[in-house]
């Protein structure tokens, strides 16, 4: 409900498409290629509330730590993920 634009009255078509005619695999379509009709339905929540929730959710996304590459030997690499635990 928090990410569905139908609750503010928008009709969104073409969100996903099949890879080929013979395949059942579907992939997402970029927002600039989706067909969006604003005001197609009676809104359940206001657009201001919807946008505020979208901004709040964007700020709460987890940030993934970048892996550090540590060289043990000159020709070999190991990937070391930074842990959040304190070393004692």
N, CA and C of each residue as an Amber inpcrd file, in Angstrom:
protein
   264
   0.8280000  -1.1920000   0.0000000   0.0000000   0.0000000   0.0000000
   0.8680000   1.2500000   0.0000000   2.0000000   1.1860000   0.6470000
   2.8270000   2.3780000   0.7620000   3.5110000   2.7640000  -0.5460000
   3.6320000   1.8360000  -1.4690000   4.3070000   2.1390000  -2.7350000
   3.3740000   2.0670000  -3.9360000   2.1080000   1.7470000  -3.7270000
   1.1650000   1.5540000  -4.8240000   0.5140000   2.8910000  -5.2010000
   0.7620000   3.3880000  -6.4170000   0.1980000   4.6890000  -6.8140000
  -1.3060000   4.6630000  -7.0420000  -1.9320000   3.4920000  -7.0490000
  -3.3890000   3.4360000  -7.2260000  -4.1170000   4.1040000  -6.0540000
  -3.5040000   4.1440000  -4.8850000  -4.1580000   4.7310000  -3.7150000
  -4.2750000   6.2480000  -3.8040000  -3.4890000   6.8920000  -4.6770000
  -3.6360000   8.3330000  -4.8870000  -4.4300000   8.6280000  -6.1520000
  -4.9790000   7.5830000  -6.7820000  -5.8500000   7.7670000  -7.9300000
  -5.1660000   7.6350000  -9.2830000  -3.9160000   7.1830000  -9.3140000
  -3.1930000   7.0560000 -10.5750000  -3.3570000   5.6600000 -11.1600000
  -3.4730000   5.5980000 -12.4730000  -3.4960000   4.3310000 -13.1990000
  -2.1290000   4.1580000 -13.8420000  -1.4390000   3.0590000 -13.5130000
  -0.1100000   2.7960000 -14.0580000  -0.1860000   1.5130000 -14.8720000
   0.1960000   1.5930000 -16.1300000   0.1850000   0.4330000 -17.0170000
   1.5840000   0.2070000 -17.5710000   1.8830000  -1.0480000 -17.8620000
   3.1660000  -1.3930000 -18.4560000   4.3070000  -1.4160000 -17.4810000
   4.0640000  -1.8310000 -16.2350000   5.1350000  -1.9160000 -15.2380000
   6.1070000  -3.0530000 -15.5270000   5.5810000  -4.1620000 -16.0640000
   6.4070000  -5.3340000 -16.3430000   6.0990000  -5.8320000 -17.7430000
   7.0670000  -6.4840000 -18.3700000   6.8780000  -7.0390000 -19.7000000
   7.5820000  -8.3880000 -19.7810000   7.1520000  -9.2240000 -20.7310000
   7.8060000 -10.5120000 -20.9170000   9.0680000 -10.3230000 -21.7450000
  10.0430000 -11.1870000 -21.4820000  11.3080000 -11.1050000 -22.2030000
  11.1100000 -11.4840000 -23.6690000  10.3410000 -12.5480000 -23.9240000
  10.0250000 -12.9360000 -25.3010000   8.6340000 -13.5660000 -25.3130000
   8.1250000 -13.8350000 -26.4810000   6.7810000 -14.4000000 -26.6170000
   6.7020000 -15.7940000 -26.0170000   7.7530000 -16.5750000 -26.1690000
   7.7380000 -17.9680000 -25.6990000   8.1490000 -18.1090000 -24.2400000
   8.6130000 -17.0630000 -23.6250000   9.1100000 -17.1390000 -22.2500000
   8.0760000 -16.5920000 -21.2720000   8.0900000 -17.1410000 -20.0640000
   7.2290000 -16.6160000 -19.0000000   7.9930000 -15.6760000 -18.0820000
   9.2620000 -15.4620000 -18.3720000  10.0970000 -14.5820000 -17.5670000
   9.6830000 -13.1360000 -17.8200000   9.4760000 -12.3950000 -16.7260000
   9.0640000 -10.9990000 -16.8400000  10.1410000 -10.1100000 -16.2580000
  10.2490000  -8.9240000 -16.8080000  11.2170000  -7.9630000 -16.2900000
  10.5460000  -6.6060000 -16.1350000  11.1100000  -5.8040000 -15.2280000
  10.5480000  -4.4860000 -14.9740000  10.8100000  -3.5170000 -16.1040000
   9.9300000  -2.5380000 -16.2260000  10.0450000  -1.4960000 -17.2450000
  10.4180000  -0.2020000 -16.5340000  11.3430000   0.5910000 -17.0720000
  11.7010000   1.8610000 -16.4330000  10.4890000   2.8030000 -16.3430000
  10.5000000   3.6570000 -15.3240000   9.3580000   4.5480000 -15.0930000
   9.0720000   5.4710000 -16.2790000  10.1030000   5.8650000 -17.0050000
   9.8690000   6.7840000 -18.1160000   9.1800000   6.1050000 -19.3010000
   9.0950000   4.7810000 -19.3250000   8.3990000   4.0640000 -20.3920000
   7.0460000   3.5230000 -19.9520000   6.6810000   3.7030000 -18.6730000
   5.3820000   3.2670000 -18.1850000   4.3180000   4.2870000 -18.5720000
   3.0900000   3.8290000 -18.7000000   1.9690000   4.7030000 -19.0300000
   1.2660000   5.0510000 -17.7210000   1.3050000   6.3270000 -17.3350000
   0.7280000   6.7760000 -16.0640000  -0.3740000   7.7800000 -16.3580000
  -1.5840000   7.4780000 -15.8710000  -2.7250000   8.3760000 -16.0050000
  -3.1040000   8.8580000 -14.6150000  -2.8490000  10.1310000 -14.3490000
  -3.1430000  10.6790000 -13.0240000  -4.6290000  11.0050000 -12.9180000
  -5.1950000  10.7450000 -11.7610000  -6.5900000  11.0690000 -11.5020000
  -7.5790000  10.1240000 -12.1510000  -7.1830000   8.9100000 -12.4450000
  -8.0830000   7.9520000 -13.0810000  -9.0860000   7.3760000 -12.0830000
  -8.7420000   7.3670000 -10.8030000  -9.6050000   6.8210000  -9.7500000
  -9.8140000   7.8780000  -8.6810000 -10.7680000   7.6120000  -7.8010000
 -10.9400000   8.4630000  -6.6270000  -9.8230000   8.1160000  -5.6500000
  -9.0430000   9.1050000  -5.2050000  -7.9320000   8.8010000  -4.3030000
  -8.4100000   8.3940000  -2.9190000  -7.6890000   7.4570000  -2.3450000
  -7.9660000   7.0160000  -0.9730000  -7.1650000   7.8540000   0.0120000
  -5.9220000   8.1890000  -0.3680000  -5.0860000   9.0650000   0.4580000
  -4.6570000  10.2510000  -0.3970000  -4.2420000  11.3250000   0.2520000
  -3.8270000  12.5160000  -0.4980000  -2.4390000  12.3100000  -1.1040000
  -2.1860000  13.0210000  -2.1780000  -0.8900000  12.9140000  -2.8510000
   0.2340000  13.4120000  -1.9430000  -0.0450000  14.4300000  -1.1260000
   0.9710000  14.9430000  -0.2040000   1.3990000  13.8710000   0.7980000
   0.4080000  13.1500000   1.3510000   0.7330000  12.0700000   2.2890000
   1.5210000  10.9560000   1.6040000   1.1220000  10.6120000   0.3810000
   1.8110000   9.5680000  -0.3730000   3.2630000   9.9510000  -0.6390000
   3.4930000  11.1790000  -1.0780000   4.8600000  11.6450000  -1.3530000
   5.6920000  11.7080000  -0.0740000   5.0740000  12.1090000   1.0480000
   5.8040000  12.1500000   2.3150000   6.2480000  10.7540000   2.7330000
   5.3900000   9.7550000   2.5480000   5.7450000   8.3710000   2.8850000
   6.8510000   7.8710000   1.9620000   6.8080000   8.2340000   0.6680000
   7.8560000   7.8100000  -0.2620000   9.2120000   8.3800000   0.1490000
   9.2440000   9.6410000   0.5410000  10.4970000  10.2520000   0.9870000
  10.9860000   9.6110000   2.2830000  10.0780000   9.3100000   3.1880000
  10.4440000   8.6670000   4.4480000  11.0390000   7.2830000   4.1880000
  10.4010000   6.5110000   3.2980000  10.8900000   5.1700000   2.9910000
  12.2410000   5.2250000   2.2810000  12.4600000   6.2190000   1.4440000
  13.7390000   6.3650000   0.7510000  14.8540000   6.6180000   1.7650000
  14.5690000   7.3840000   2.7960000  15.5650000   7.6740000   3.8250000
  15.8600000   6.4890000   4.7200000  14.9420000   5.5300000   4.8060000
  15.1330000   4.3730000   5.6780000  15.8010000   3.1880000   4.9930000
  16.1250000   3.3120000   3.7180000  16.7620000   2.1980000   3.0240000
  18.1180000   1.9130000   3.6480000  18.4300000   0.6390000   3.7440000
  19.7160000   0.2500000   4.3050000  20.8290000   0.5180000   3.3080000
  21.9360000   0.9400000   3.8450000  23.1070000   1.1660000   3.0130000
  23.9790000  -0.0730000   3.1020000  24.3840000  -0.5880000   1.9730000
  25.2020000  -1.7840000   1.9280000  26.6670000  -1.3690000   2.0010000
  27.4090000  -2.0150000   2.9070000  28.8230000  -1.7070000   3.0460000
  29.5940000  -2.1970000   1.8260000  30.5070000  -1.3790000   1.3510000
  31.3270000  -1.7760000   0.2160000  32.3590000  -2.8030000   0.6820000
  32.5720000  -3.8410000  -0.0840000  33.6050000  -4.8060000   0.3070000
  34.9910000  -4.2070000   0.1050000  35.8770000  -4.5130000   1.0460000
  37.2650000  -4.0730000   0.9290000  38.0860000  -5.2160000   0.3650000
  38.9880000  -4.9120000  -0.5180000  39.8610000  -5.9340000  -1.0850000
  41.1970000  -5.8630000  -0.3560000  41.5770000  -6.9840000   0.2440000
  42.8190000  -7.0610000   0.9910000  43.7460000  -8.0030000   0.2420000
  44.9280000  -7.5490000  -0.0250000  45.8920000  -8.3710000  -0.7360000
  46.7320000  -9.1380000   0.2680000  46.6580000 -10.4680000   0.2370000
  47.4680000 -11.3080000   1.1180000  48.7920000 -11.6300000   0.4300000
  48.6990000 -11.9980000  -0.7930000  49.8780000 -12.2520000  -1.6070000
  49.7860000 -11.3300000  -2.8180000  50.8980000 -11.0460000  -3.4400000
  50.8590000 -10.0740000  -4.5440000  49.8970000 -10.4400000  -5.6710000
  49.7180000 -11.7180000  -5.9730000  48.8790000 -12.1090000  -7.1010000
  47.4930000 -12.5880000  -6.6990000  47.1570000 -12.5970000  -5.4200000
  45.8570000 -13.0940000  -4.9610000  45.1320000 -11.9870000  -4.1940000
  43.8380000 -12.0070000  -4.3070000  43.0150000 -11.0300000  -3.5780000
  41.9610000 -11.7690000  -2.7790000  41.6170000 -11.2320000  -1.6440000
  40.5100000 -11.7250000  -0.8230000  39.5730000 -10.5620000  -0.5700000
  38.3050000 -10.8530000  -0.5440000  37.3160000  -9.8180000  -0.2380000
  36.9540000  -9.9450000   1.2260000  37.0880000  -8.8780000   1.9450000
  36.7870000  -8.8460000   3.3730000  35.6300000  -7.8770000   3.5970000
  34.5040000  -8.3780000   4.0770000  33.3740000  -7.5170000   4.3580000
  33.5400000  -6.9210000   5.7480000  33.3310000  -5.6530000   5.8620000
  33.4760000  -4.9590000   7.1100000  32.3230000  -5.3500000   8.0150000
  32.6310000  -5.8540000   9.1890000  31.5750000  -6.2230000  10.1210000
  31.3120000  -5.0650000  11.0630000  30.1450000  -5.0610000  11.6380000
  29.7610000  -3.9790000  12.5390000  30.0910000  -4.3020000  13.9840000
  30.6650000  -5.4680000  14.2470000  31.0220000  -5.8410000  15.6000000
  32.3280000  -5.1730000  15.9870000  32.4350000  -4.8500000  17.2800000
  33.6560000  -4.2480000  17.7700000  34.6920000  -5.3420000  17.9850000
  35.9120000  -5.0620000  17.5980000  36.9780000  -6.0300000  17.8570000
  37.5210000  -5.7920000  19.2430000  37.8090000  -6.8690000  19.9540000
  38.3000000  -6.7300000  21.3370000  39.7460000  -7.0840000  21.4250000
